[in-house]
Amino acid sequence: MSAPLAEMAIDKIRALIIKGDLRPGARLPPEQELASQLGSSRNTTREAVRALVTARVLDVRRGDGTYVTSLRPELLLEGIGFAVELMQEESALELIEVRRALEPAVTELAAERIDESGLAELRRHLGLMRAAEADMERLVLHDQDFHQTVATAAQNPTMASMLRGISSGTLRARAWRGILEEDAGLRTIAEHEAIYAAVAARDGTLARAAALVHVATTEAFLRRVLESVENAVDGAAGSTAGRAVARRREPEVAVP
């Protein structure tokens, strides 16, 4: 079976879903019937179904059949987090730039839509962050929980899912900031206190600004680290080249 045939079958199943012939929660026809409907072989149809199961579009229930999932954004966008985990370290800056675009918008929405239970949850995570000030690993985990609570409060599952996937790729940079920068824990907590105060005041503009400041500090730290590494590499390369030139200029000494 060739990949193009499977891709054609995938496109046909997606078209059935988009047109509404297969709705969320609907059961697919038996394999032979589906293959005939798609104009594909059973092997090609099986491969297409496997691919859509991986993409969380379809769900195979053993002994029952294959169903269209709920197609909720938080389900379909789970793959972002997996893709981020596979990205190389040099992509960390790109991820933070994406986070800088999304986080303020999500935080602004949260300030406009959060309820009392959401505020209570934010206060709880903020308290856990204060208690973990000296333990950067724990602090970063509570930091992540704080932002997930903000994202949930925004009541936009699509944005929340995208931000959750992107943010997972910036955890290491946040942890290194805590290790390498003096008083980073205190500053991180202060930044989250500012975000909480703005959200609690239901001030969307101030919440957006506070979130932007918070993400920008991590981005600035990462840029400094990458610049230092680049300069160190360039310096080492220069030193190596300089030694090589010096060796070439040394007079040859005859060995008796």
C-alpha atoms as a printed R data frame, in Angstrom:
    type eleno elety resid chain resno       x      y      z
1   ATOM     1    CA   MET     A     1   0.000  0.000  0.000
2   ATOM     2    CA   SER     A     2   1.374  3.410 -0.936
3   ATOM     3    CA   ALA     A     3   1.218  6.455  1.266
4   ATOM     4    CA   PRO     A     4  -0.670  8.572 -1.329
5   ATOM     5    CA   LEU     A     5  -3.541  6.032 -1.343
6   ATOM     6    CA   ALA     A     6  -3.795  6.200  2.448
7   ATOM     7    CA   GLU     A     7  -3.724  9.997  2.325
8   ATOM     8    CA   MET     A     8  -6.573  9.976 -0.197
9   ATOM     9    CA   ALA     A     9  -8.607  7.720  2.086
10  ATOM    10    CA   ILE     A    10  -7.873 10.007  5.057
11  ATOM    11    CA   ASP     A    11  -9.041 13.025  3.040
12  ATOM    12    CA   LYS     A    12 -12.288 11.233  2.134
13  ATOM    13    CA   ILE     A    13 -13.042 10.338  5.757
14  ATOM    14    CA   ARG     A    14 -12.293 13.912  6.809
15  ATOM    15    CA   ALA     A    15 -14.644 15.155  4.076
16  ATOM    16    CA   LEU     A    16 -17.420 12.931  5.436
17  ATOM    17    CA   ILE     A    17 -16.882 14.445  8.886
18  ATOM    18    CA   ILE     A    18 -16.737 18.022  7.603
19  ATOM    19    CA   LYS     A    19 -19.942 17.574  5.543
20  ATOM    20    CA   GLY     A    20 -21.715 16.132  8.571
21  ATOM    21    CA   ASP     A    21 -22.196 12.647  7.156
22  ATOM    22    CA   LEU     A    22 -20.127 11.431 10.109
23  ATOM    23    CA   ARG     A    23 -20.856 13.483 13.202
24  ATOM    24    CA   PRO     A    24 -19.004 13.507 16.561
25  ATOM    25    CA   GLY     A    25 -19.814 10.265 18.338
26  ATOM    26    CA   ALA     A    26 -21.000  8.538 15.141
27  ATOM    27    CA   ARG     A    27 -20.007  4.959 14.462
28  ATOM    28    CA   LEU     A    28 -18.168  4.220 11.222
29  ATOM    29    CA   PRO     A    29 -19.534  1.539  8.892
30  ATOM    30    CA   PRO     A    30 -17.864 -1.897  9.022
31  ATOM    31    CA   GLU     A    31 -14.447 -1.982  7.401
32  ATOM    32    CA   GLN     A    32 -15.546 -3.601  4.131
33  ATOM    33    CA   GLU     A    33 -18.462 -1.200  3.723
34  ATOM    34    CA   LEU     A    34 -16.275  1.809  4.559
35  ATOM    35    CA   ALA     A    35 -13.618  0.640  2.076
36  ATOM    36    CA   SER     A    36 -16.260  0.371 -0.647
37  ATOM    37    CA   GLN     A    37 -17.597  3.830  0.239
38  ATOM    38    CA   LEU     A    38 -14.105  5.316  0.039
39  ATOM    39    CA   GLY     A    39 -13.165  3.403 -3.108
40  ATOM    40    CA   SER     A    40 -10.130  1.974 -1.295
41  ATOM    41    CA   SER     A    41  -8.818 -1.453 -0.437
42  ATOM    42    CA   ARG     A    42  -9.369 -2.795  3.075
43  ATOM    43    CA   ASN     A    43  -5.641 -2.443  3.844
44  ATOM    44    CA   THR     A    44  -5.630  1.203  2.733
45  ATOM    45    CA   THR     A    45  -8.794  1.896  4.728
46  ATOM    46    CA   ARG     A    46  -7.305  0.247  7.806
47  ATOM    47    CA   GLU     A    47  -4.159  2.379  7.494
48  ATOM    48    CA   ALA     A    48  -6.229  5.560  7.114
49  ATOM    49    CA   VAL     A    49  -8.259  4.701 10.204
50  ATOM    50    CA   ARG     A    50  -5.069  4.060 12.198
51  ATOM    51    CA   ALA     A    51  -3.721  7.483 11.217
52  ATOM    52    CA   LEU     A    52  -6.946  9.220 12.253
53  ATOM    53    CA   VAL     A    53  -6.968  7.326 15.548
54  ATOM    54    CA   THR     A    54  -3.467  8.665 16.233
55  ATOM    55    CA   ALA     A    55  -4.733 12.167 15.407
56  ATOM    56    CA   ARG     A    56  -7.592 11.642 17.912
57  ATOM    57    CA   VAL     A    57 -10.203 12.035 15.189
58  ATOM    58    CA   LEU     A    58 -11.351  8.421 15.476
59  ATOM    59    CA   ASP     A    59 -11.543  6.056 18.431
60  ATOM    60    CA   VAL     A    60 -11.418  2.265 18.107
61  ATOM    61    CA   ARG     A    61 -13.448  0.493 20.778
62  ATOM    62    CA   ARG     A    62 -12.547 -3.171 20.934
63  ATOM    63    CA   GLY     A    63 -15.504 -5.407 20.250
64  ATOM    64    CA   ASP     A    64 -17.725 -2.439 19.462
65  ATOM    65    CA   GLY     A    65 -16.415 -0.587 16.418
66  ATOM    66    CA   THR     A    66 -14.753  2.645 15.370
67  ATOM    67    CA   TYR     A    67 -16.295  5.972 16.333
68  ATOM    68    CA   VAL     A    68 -15.728  9.625 15.560
69  ATOM    69    CA   THR     A    69 -14.429 11.291 18.727
70  ATOM    70    CA   SER     A    70 -15.970 14.377 20.302
71  ATOM    71    CA   LEU     A    71 -13.632 16.464 18.076
72  ATOM    72    CA   ARG     A    72 -13.177 18.870 20.963
73  ATOM    73    CA   PRO     A    73 -10.146 21.159 20.490
74  ATOM    74    CA   GLU     A    74  -8.492 20.010 23.714
75  ATOM    75    CA   LEU     A    75  -8.543 16.478 22.281
76  ATOM    76    CA   LEU     A    76  -7.445 17.281 18.737
77  ATOM    77    CA   LEU     A    77  -4.676 19.648 19.846
78  ATOM    78    CA   GLU     A    78  -3.023 17.180 22.228
79  ATOM    79    CA   GLY     A    79  -0.542 16.499 19.463
80  ATOM    80    CA   ILE     A    80   0.987 19.955 19.911
81  ATOM    81    CA   GLY     A    81   2.507 18.948 23.240
82  ATOM    82    CA   PHE     A    82   3.924 15.768 21.722
83  ATOM    83    CA   ALA     A    83   5.407 17.708 18.805
84  ATOM    84    CA   VAL     A    84   6.937 20.247 21.202
85  ATOM    85    CA   GLU     A    85   8.604 17.448 23.177
86  ATOM    86    CA   LEU     A    86  10.331 16.297 19.984
87  ATOM    87    CA   MET     A    87  11.622 19.768 19.092
88  ATOM    88    CA   GLN     A    88  15.313 20.444 19.574
89  ATOM    89    CA   GLU     A    89  16.639 22.829 22.230
90  ATOM    90    CA   GLU     A    90  17.448 25.508 19.674
91  ATOM    91    CA   SER     A    91  13.689 25.869 19.118
92  ATOM    92    CA   ALA     A    92  13.099 26.976 22.730
93  ATOM    93    CA   LEU     A    93  13.270 30.644 21.807
94  ATOM    94    CA   GLU     A    94  10.660 30.195 19.088
95  ATOM    95    CA   LEU     A    95   8.362 28.488 21.601
96  ATOM    96    CA   ILE     A    96   8.717 31.351 24.063
97  ATOM    97    CA   GLU     A    97   7.921 33.827 21.291
98  ATOM    98    CA   VAL     A    98   4.727 31.901 20.572
99  ATOM    99    CA   ARG     A    99   3.944 31.836 24.278
100 ATOM   100    CA   ARG     A   100   4.520 35.603 24.431
101 ATOM   101    CA   ALA     A   101   1.807 35.980 21.785
102 ATOM   102    CA   LEU     A   102  -0.713 33.629 23.427
103 ATOM   103    CA   GLU     A   103  -0.253 34.033 27.180
104 ATOM   104    CA   PRO     A   104  -1.257 37.728 27.458
105 ATOM   105    CA   ALA     A   105  -4.387 37.145 25.354
106 ATOM   106    CA   VAL     A   106  -5.436 34.147 27.457
107 ATOM   107    CA   THR     A   107  -4.778 36.045 30.689
108 ATOM   108    CA   GLU     A   108  -6.851 38.999 29.481
109 ATOM   109    CA   LEU     A   109  -9.776 36.675 28.767
110 ATOM   110    CA   ALA     A   110  -9.365 35.045 32.177
111 ATOM   111    CA   ALA     A   111  -9.629 38.431 33.887
112 ATOM   112    CA   GLU     A   112 -12.920 39.020 32.102
113 ATOM   113    CA   ARG     A   113 -14.399 35.537 32.677
114 ATOM   114    CA   ILE     A   114 -12.969 34.002 35.852
115 ATOM   115    CA   ASP     A   115 -15.342 33.029 38.666
116 ATOM   116    CA   GLU     A   116 -14.766 32.852 42.416
117 ATOM   117    CA   SER     A   117 -13.755 29.193 42.359
118 ATOM   118    CA   GLY     A   118 -11.137 29.984 39.701
119 ATOM   119    CA   LEU     A   119  -9.754 32.825 41.822
120 ATOM   120    CA   ALA     A   120  -9.593 30.520 44.826
121 ATOM   121    CA   GLU     A   121  -7.642 27.989 42.755
122 ATOM   122    CA   LEU     A   122  -5.221 30.713 41.636
123 ATOM   123    CA   ARG     A   123  -4.684 31.778 45.259
124 ATOM   124    CA   ARG     A   124  -3.965 28.158 46.190
125 ATOM   125    CA   HIS     A   125  -1.314 27.772 43.491
126 ATOM   126    CA   LEU     A   126   0.186 31.134 44.424
127 ATOM   127    CA   GLY     A   127   0.468 29.960 48.028
128 ATOM   128    CA   LEU     A   128   2.183 26.764 46.893
129 ATOM   129    CA   MET     A   129   4.629 28.831 44.836
130 ATOM   130    CA   ARG     A   130   5.497 30.954 47.859
131 ATOM   131    CA   ALA     A   131   6.083 27.813 49.926
132 ATOM   132    CA   ALA     A   132   8.354 26.396 47.198
133 ATOM   133    CA   GLU     A   133  10.468 29.530 46.744
134 ATOM   134    CA   ALA     A   134  13.722 27.731 47.588
135 ATOM   135    CA   ASP     A   135  12.907 24.638 45.518
136 ATOM   136    CA   MET     A   136  12.972 25.721 41.878
137 ATOM   137    CA   GLU     A   137  11.757 22.395 40.529
138 ATOM   138    CA   ARG     A   138   8.621 22.507 42.681
139 ATOM   139    CA   LEU     A   139   8.179 26.208 42.022
140 ATOM   140    CA   VAL     A   140   8.169 25.674 38.255
141 ATOM   141    CA   LEU     A   141   5.549 22.917 38.573
142 ATOM   142    CA   HIS     A   142   3.260 25.164 40.636
143 ATOM   143    CA   ASP     A   143   3.983 27.942 38.129
144 ATOM   144    CA   GLN     A   144   2.677 25.650 35.390
145 ATOM   145    CA   ASP     A   145  -0.455 24.803 37.432
146 ATOM   146    CA   PHE     A   146  -1.086 28.515 37.994
147 ATOM   147    CA   HIS     A   147  -1.024 29.231 34.265
148 ATOM   148    CA   GLN     A   148  -3.206 26.219 33.456
149 ATOM   149    CA   THR     A   149  -5.785 27.549 35.896
150 ATOM   150    CA   VAL     A   150  -5.641 30.926 34.163
151 ATOM   151    CA   ALA     A   151  -6.059 29.235 30.775
152 ATOM   152    CA   THR     A   152  -9.066 27.248 32.000
153 ATOM   153    CA   ALA     A   153 -10.640 30.427 33.387
154 ATOM   154    CA   ALA     A   154 -10.361 32.038 29.935
155 ATOM   155    CA   GLN     A   155 -13.087 29.608 28.789
156 ATOM   156    CA   ASN     A   156 -11.490 29.162 25.387
157 ATOM   157    CA   PRO     A   157 -10.471 25.487 25.113
158 ATOM   158    CA   THR     A   158  -8.724 26.004 21.778
159 ATOM   159    CA   MET     A   159  -6.395 28.707 23.078
160 ATOM   160    CA   ALA     A   160  -5.909 26.819 26.346
161 ATOM   161    CA   SER     A   161  -4.906 23.635 24.519
162 ATOM   162    CA   MET     A   162  -2.470 25.458 22.258
163 ATOM   163    CA   LEU     A   163  -0.913 27.304 25.188
164 ATOM   164    CA   ARG     A   164  -0.644 24.127 27.262
165 ATOM   165    CA   GLY     A   165   1.256 22.376 24.474
166 ATOM   166    CA   ILE     A   166   3.569 25.310 23.834
167 ATOM   167    CA   SER     A   167   4.261 26.028 27.502
168 ATOM   168    CA   SER     A   168   5.486 22.492 28.131
169 ATOM   169    CA   GLY     A   169   8.452 23.269 25.891
170 ATOM   170    CA   THR     A   170   9.509 26.291 27.966
171 ATOM   171    CA   LEU     A   171   9.637 24.560 31.352
172 ATOM   172    CA   ARG     A   172  13.352 23.831 31.088
173 ATOM   173    CA   ALA     A   173  14.175 27.474 30.341
174 ATOM   174    CA   ARG     A   174  12.138 28.573 33.363
175 ATOM   175    CA   ALA     A   175  13.935 26.048 35.586
176 ATOM   176    CA   TRP     A   176  17.367 27.180 34.368
177 ATOM   177    CA   ARG     A   177  16.439 30.777 35.033
178 ATOM   178    CA   GLY     A   178  15.786 29.834 38.648
179 ATOM   179    CA   ILE     A   179  19.115 28.065 38.935
180 ATOM   180    CA   LEU     A   180  21.281 30.670 37.225
181 ATOM   181    CA   GLU     A   181  19.683 33.957 38.277
182 ATOM   182    CA   GLU     A   182  19.893 35.191 41.843
183 ATOM   183    CA   ASP     A   183  16.488 35.779 43.495
184 ATOM   184    CA   ALA     A   184  14.724 34.418 40.395
185 ATOM   185    CA   GLY     A   185  12.254 32.592 42.651
186 ATOM   186    CA   LEU     A   186  11.238 35.793 44.413
187 ATOM   187    CA   ARG     A   187  10.870 37.664 41.124
188 ATOM   188    CA   THR     A   188   8.839 34.846 39.598
189 ATOM   189    CA   ILE     A   189   6.465 34.855 42.563
190 ATOM   190    CA   ALA     A   190   6.157 38.646 42.384
191 ATOM   191    CA   GLU     A   191   5.267 38.419 38.688
192 ATOM   192    CA   HIS     A   192   2.538 35.876 39.444
193 ATOM   193    CA   GLU     A   193   1.221 38.013 42.280
194 ATOM   194    CA   ALA     A   194   0.863 40.876 39.769
195 ATOM   195    CA   ILE     A   195  -1.011 38.592 37.373
196 ATOM   196    CA   TYR     A   196  -3.310 37.399 40.152
197 ATOM   197    CA   ALA     A   197  -4.015 40.963 41.341
198 ATOM   198    CA   ALA     A   198  -4.984 42.051 37.817
199 ATOM   199    CA   VAL     A   199  -7.164 38.987 37.217
200 ATOM   200    CA   ALA     A   200  -8.840 39.366 40.625
201 ATOM   201    CA   ALA     A   201  -9.565 43.010 39.784
202 ATOM   202    CA   ARG     A   202 -11.150 41.857 36.506
203 ATOM   203    CA   ASP     A   203  -8.842 44.286 34.700
204 ATOM   204    CA   GLY     A   204  -8.168 42.665 31.314
205 ATOM   205    CA   THR     A   205  -5.739 45.319 30.097
206 ATOM   206    CA   LEU     A   206  -3.627 45.133 33.244
207 ATOM   207    CA   ALA     A   207  -3.763 41.321 33.220
208 ATOM   208    CA   ARG     A   208  -2.489 41.249 29.632
209 ATOM   209    CA   ALA     A   209   0.379 43.588 30.564
210 ATOM   210    CA   ALA     A   210   1.327 41.579 33.663
211 ATOM   211    CA   ALA     A   211   1.403 38.331 31.681
212 ATOM   212    CA   LEU     A   212   3.508 39.950 28.956
213 ATOM   213    CA   VAL     A   213   6.048 41.175 31.504
214 ATOM   214    CA   HIS     A   214   6.227 37.697 33.031
215 ATOM   215    CA   VAL     A   215   6.864 35.864 29.757
216 ATOM   216    CA   ALA     A   216   9.234 38.592 28.544
217 ATOM   217    CA   THR     A   217  11.536 38.076 31.543
218 ATOM   218    CA   THR     A   218  11.990 34.396 30.662
219 ATOM   219    CA   GLU     A   219  12.516 35.293 27.011
220 ATOM   220    CA   ALA     A   220  15.138 37.908 27.914
221 ATOM   221    CA   PHE     A   221  16.938 35.378 30.117
222 ATOM   222    CA   LEU     A   222  16.984 32.773 27.369
223 ATOM   223    CA   ARG     A   223  18.285 35.281 24.811
224 ATOM   224    CA   ARG     A   224  21.148 36.184 27.192
225 ATOM   225    CA   VAL     A   225  22.016 32.528 27.699
226 ATOM   226    CA   LEU     A   226  21.969 31.752 23.975
227 ATOM   227    CA   GLU     A   227  24.099 34.818 23.243
228 ATOM   228    CA   SER     A   228  26.626 33.778 25.905
229 ATOM   229    CA   VAL     A   229  26.804 30.271 24.481
230 ATOM   230    CA   GLU     A   230  27.252 31.622 20.949
231 ATOM   231    CA   ASN     A   231  30.019 33.975 22.060
232 ATOM   232    CA   ALA     A   232  31.733 31.167 23.951
233 ATOM   233    CA   VAL     A   233  31.600 28.915 20.889
234 ATOM   234    CA   ASP     A   234  32.915 31.691 18.656
235 ATOM   235    CA   GLY     A   235  35.685 32.440 21.151
236 ATOM   236    CA   ALA     A   236  36.690 28.802 21.345
237 ATOM   237    CA   ALA     A   237  36.709 28.531 17.562
238 ATOM   238    CA   GLY     A   238  38.810 31.690 17.327
239 ATOM   239    CA   SER     A   239  41.294 30.401 19.860
240 ATOM   240    CA   THR     A   240  41.603 27.112 18.022
241 ATOM   241    CA   ALA     A   241  42.125 28.884 14.711
242 ATOM   242    CA   GLY     A   242  44.674 31.236 16.314
243 ATOM   243    CA   ARG     A   243  46.666 28.325 17.696
244 ATOM   244    CA   ALA     A   244  46.606 26.651 14.300
245 ATOM   245    CA   VAL     A   245  47.940 29.809 12.606
246 ATOM   246    CA   ALA     A   246  50.639 30.190 15.254
247 ATOM   247    CA   ARG     A   247  51.728 26.617 14.737
248 ATOM   248    CA   ARG     A   248  51.995 27.175 11.005
249 ATOM   249    CA   ARG     A   249  54.204 30.228 11.600
250 ATOM   250    CA   GLU     A   250  56.620 28.434 13.960
251 ATOM   251    CA   PRO     A   251  59.960 27.575 12.311
252 ATOM   252    CA   GLU     A   252  60.457 23.941 11.616
253 ATOM   253    CA   VAL     A   253  63.162 22.328 13.793
254 ATOM   254    CA   ALA     A   254  65.190 19.552 12.244
255 ATOM   255    CA   VAL     A   255  65.239 16.371 14.249
256 ATOM   256    CA   PRO     A   256  68.803 15.126 14.644
